[in-house]
């Protein structure tokens, strides 16, 4: 069941035990970051929290983040993830440098490909807050197998976020512990580099076509082919 939690006066967490969405409230509109699984009916819950017009922004378009688009007329998604969207929603492009204002929120779009090729994060530098989707996590596992993912791009994106980590105090991941501190960016990056180097222990993942690789701080779902891709 989808649960809501008021994180601060104008920010809600919506969580079904598997994936989180975030609802940001302003005076004239609201922003919804991701739409969850289709069966979670995130928009129904949103309508119990606000009557404001809602603009939907996606961190990426995996089914657990974009499934709820079937209940949305339009959404903003990076073009490189449009092919992952299965709903009929009208799609608008996101790209580096886009900005969205909503009441006291001022979100900046940061392109962080790797987990998917169109993954983005939303940063509010004034509030020192980062919404990274699935790309920053405490523990994981982080999905890095399949044609629409890229380990090398993921490492590069973690380095990009790490270079600006002093601009953040609070990170709101979509999975596992939340919130987390900015040092998890570097922890994820170091474990991903160890994954690429072939130094992490692993075993087959039950019921999935990949292996689970265990880093010091982060687990990854990956295959040998994806791990060694140039």
PyMOL commands that set and color helices and strands:
alter all, ss='L'
color gray80, all
select helices_A, chain A and resi 38-40+42-49+63-71+79-84+151-163+165-167+183-197+224-227
alter helices_A, ss='H'
color red, helices_A
select strands_A, chain A and resi 3-8+11-15+20-25+29-33+53-57+74-78+90-94+99-102+105-111+120-124+129-131+139-143+170-171+201-204+211-214+218-222
alter strands_A, ss='S'
color yellow, strands_A
deselect
rebuild
show_as cartoon
